[in-house]
Amino acid sequence: MASAFFRKNPALIPLFVASGAGIIGSMTFAGYVLSTNPDVIINKTAPLHPWNRIQQHENTKLITINKEFFNSRKGVESPTNKY
């Protein structure tokens, strides 16, 4: 049925290929962000504040302009330990 449709309308093949690639790419990126980003919580049995597990010298940003800043934070005590 689909092959007959594409034989009658061959100009629509690139449209369906590009749309399919965009949908698959967006689903893949969403899965990647959900599995690797520390700001997204899926597991409700985990600790309530996962952002407290991030160390002072860890970078969670996608693009970092000043990389030396995070290297200079190694060994610095976390301010959350005071409270």
Secondary structure, DSSP 8 states (H G I E B T S, - for coil): -HHHHHHH-GGGHHHHHHHHHHHHHHHHHHHHHHHH-TT----TTS-S-GGGGS-TT----SS-S-HHHHHHTTT---GGGG-
